[in-house]
């Protein structure tokens, strides 16, 4: 189950079906009602969330906060998150994922009503922030050359820019992008902020790029090495890469794990 700001989808592996070993079902979220109400309705009407399924991975695309693992204290996560982000008028529960290879803990919220709907339905639940599998996968890939790399992942209007330095984040931030010019500005701004080399260092783009190839072409006017991910090649034509509309983060989780 993947839940975003205005999106909801269900994915179920079906190894017995050789033609379609992975079933993916987006749900059309209704405006004017809460995500918790949308999920209640989806659990009744959608095809994939059958009543006999008791185990679920819930992928949440909500604002995240990274904390160095040596400074992490579970009893303080609510105060820490609310200090960093404006407290929500809706009641929320703060969850976390540990990224041991990056010596980091990712804090992220879930609406308490939504949390209650999920807990009422399933016996075993694993909550995963949407970007944690992407961060871990690309961190492993970052050692493939000696040059610095900046990664940009797109999902809807969200652009996440991040870079690694050995086993740590060097930079990570998320921006709202309404169009290609916004994305271009943020990428070049962060590139300069990190003092990256326009000749030798690398920019890697993932997900649904605004205006498609035009963004990468415009970036190549400023940077020498710009690469656009092709999931089918990157993940060796895994079944998830053939599913139309599947977000890159969900694809990464299915193929590479959390």
C-alpha positions in Angstrom: 0.0 0.0 0.0 1.5 3.4 -1.0 -0.1 6.6 0.4 0.9 10.0 -0.8 -0.5 13.5 -0.3 -3.3 12.9 -2.8 -2.5 9.4 -4.0 -3.3 5.9 -2.9 -2.4 2.6 -4.6 -2.2 -1.2 -3.8 0.4 -3.6 -5.1 0.3 -7.4 -4.7 2.8 -10.0 -6.0 1.3 -12.9 -7.8 4.2 -15.4 -8.7 1.7 -17.9 -10.1 0.8 -15.6 -12.9 3.8 -15.7 -15.2 2.4 -13.0 -17.6 1.6 -10.6 -14.7 3.6 -11.5 -11.6 2.9 -8.1 -10.1 -0.5 -6.6 -9.8 -0.8 -2.8 -9.3 -4.0 -0.9 -8.6 -4.1 2.9 -8.2 -7.2 4.2 -6.4 -8.8 7.5 -7.4 -8.7 9.6 -4.3 -11.8 11.7 -3.7 -11.4 15.3 -2.8 -13.3 16.8 0.1 -12.8 13.8 2.4 -9.8 12.7 4.4 -7.3 10.1 3.3 -8.5 7.9 6.2 -12.0 8.0 4.7 -10.7 7.3 1.2 -8.8 4.3 2.5 -11.9 2.9 4.3 -13.7 3.1 1.0 -10.8 1.7 -1.0 -10.6 -1.3 1.4 -14.2 -2.1 0.6 -14.2 -1.4 -3.2 -10.7 -2.0 -4.6 -9.8 -5.3 -6.0 -6.4 -6.0 -4.4 -6.9 -5.4 -0.6 -8.8 -8.7 0.0 -10.1 -9.5 3.4 -7.8 -12.5 3.9 -4.6 -10.4 3.6 -3.3 -9.6 7.1 0.2 -8.4 6.4 1.0 -5.1 4.8 3.9 -2.8 4.0 2.7 0.8 4.1 4.8 3.2 2.0 4.2 6.8 3.1 5.1 9.8 1.0 5.1 12.4 3.8 7.5 15.2 4.8 10.6 13.5 6.3 13.4 14.6 8.7 16.8 13.0 8.9 18.5 12.6 12.3 22.1 11.4 12.9 21.8 8.0 14.5 24.1 9.0 17.4 21.7 11.8 18.3 18.5 9.7 17.9 16.3 9.2 21.0 13.0 7.6 20.3 11.3 9.2 23.3 12.0 12.7 21.7 10.8 12.1 18.2 7.6 14.0 18.6 9.2 17.1 20.0 12.0 17.0 17.5 9.7 16.7 14.5 7.3 19.3 15.7 10.1 21.7 16.3 11.3 21.3 12.8 8.0 21.3 11.0 5.0 23.5 11.8 2.7 21.4 14.1 -0.3 20.1 12.2 -3.9 20.9 13.2 -4.7 17.2 12.4 -3.5 14.7 15.0 -0.4 12.8 13.8 1.8 10.1 14.9 5.6 10.2 14.2 7.2 7.1 12.8 10.8 6.3 12.0 13.0 4.1 9.8 16.6 3.4 10.7 19.2 3.5 7.9 22.2 1.9 9.5 24.4 2.1 6.4 23.9 5.8 6.3 24.1 6.3 10.1 20.8 8.1 9.9 17.2 7.8 11.2 14.3 9.1 9.0 11.4 10.6 10.9 8.0 10.9 9.1 4.4 11.5 10.1 1.1 9.7 9.6 -2.4 11.0 10.3 -3.7 9.3 13.4 -7.1 8.5 11.9 -5.3 6.9 8.9 -3.0 5.0 11.3 -6.1 3.7 13.1 -7.8 2.5 9.9 -4.7 0.6 8.9 -4.2 -0.9 12.4 -7.9 -2.0 12.5 -7.5 -3.9 9.2 -4.1 -5.6 9.4 -2.4 -7.8 12.0 1.2 -7.1 10.9 2.2 -3.7 9.5 5.5 -2.3 8.4 5.7 1.4 7.8 8.3 2.6 5.3 9.0 6.2 4.2 8.9 6.3 0.4 12.4 7.6 0.0 14.2 5.2 2.3 14.7 2.4 -0.2 15.8 5.0 -2.8 18.4 6.5 -0.5 19.8 3.1 0.5 19.9 1.8 -3.1 21.5 4.9 -4.5 24.0 5.2 -1.6 25.3 1.7 -2.7 25.5 2.9 -6.3 27.4 6.1 -5.3 30.6 4.2 -4.9 30.8 3.2 -8.6 33.1 6.2 -9.4 35.4 8.6 -7.6 33.5 11.7 -8.7 30.8 13.5 -6.6 27.2 12.7 -7.5 24.0 14.7 -6.9 20.8 12.7 -7.1 17.4 14.2 -8.0 14.2 12.1 -7.7 10.8 13.4 -8.9 7.4 12.3 -7.8 4.4 14.5 -8.6 5.3 18.0 -7.6 8.0 16.8 -5.2 11.7 17.1 -6.0 14.2 15.5 -3.6 17.8 16.4 -4.0 20.5 14.5 -2.1 24.2 13.7 -2.1 26.4 11.4 0.0 29.8 11.6 1.5 31.1 8.2 2.4 28.5 6.7 4.9 26.7 10.0 5.5 24.3 12.3 3.8 26.2 15.4 2.6 22.9 17.1 1.6 19.2 16.2 1.5 16.2 18.5 0.9 12.8 18.4 -0.8 11.4 21.1 -2.9 8.0 21.9 -4.4 8.2 22.1 -8.2 5.4 23.3 -10.4 7.3 23.2 -13.7 10.6 22.5 -15.4 12.1 26.0 -14.6 11.5 25.4 -10.9 13.3 22.1 -11.0 16.2 23.6 -13.1 16.6 26.4 -10.6 16.7 24.2 -7.5 19.1 21.7 -9.0 21.6 24.4 -10.2 21.3 26.2 -6.8 22.1 23.0 -4.8 24.9 22.1 -7.2 26.5 25.5 -6.6 25.8 25.3 -2.9 27.7 22.0 -2.7 30.5 23.5 -4.9 30.4 20.6 -7.3 32.5 20.5 -10.5 30.6 21.2 -13.7 33.0 19.1 -15.8 33.7 16.0 -13.7 30.9 15.6 -11.1 27.6 13.8 -12.0 23.9 14.6 -11.8 21.5 11.6 -11.9 17.7 12.1 -12.5 15.0 9.6 -11.5 11.3 9.4 -11.6 8.8 11.4 -13.7 10.8 14.4 -15.0 8.8 17.6 -15.6 8.7 18.1 -19.4 10.6 14.8 -19.9 13.8 15.0 -21.8 13.7 18.8 -22.1 14.8 19.2 -18.5 17.9 17.0 -19.0 18.7 18.9 -22.2 18.5 22.3 -20.4 20.6 21.0 -17.6 23.3 19.9 -20.1 23.8 23.6 -20.9 25.3 24.0 -17.4 26.6 20.6 -16.4 28.7 18.2 -18.4 27.5 14.9 -16.9 23.7 14.5 -16.7 22.2 11.0 -16.6 18.5 10.1 -16.8 17.6 6.8 -15.2 15.9 4.1 -17.3 14.3 1.7 -14.8 14.0 -1.1 -17.3 17.7 -1.2 -17.9 18.6 -0.2 -14.3 16.5 -3.1 -12.8 17.2 -5.6 -15.6 13.6 -5.5 -16.9 12.1 -6.6 -13.5 8.3 -7.0 -13.6 7.9 -3.7 -11.6 9.5 -1.8 -14.5 6.7 -2.8 -16.8 3.9 -1.5 -14.6 2.6 1.8 -16.0 2.4 4.7 -13.6 4.3 3.0 -10.7 6.4 5.6 -8.8 10.1 5.1 -8.8 10.3 4.7 -5.0 7.8 1.9 -5.0 9.6 0.2 -7.9 12.9 0.4 -6.0 11.4 -1.1 -2.9 9.9 -4.0 -4.8 13.1 -4.7 -6.8 15.8 -3.9 -4.2 14.0 -4.1 -0.9 13.9 -1.6 1.9 
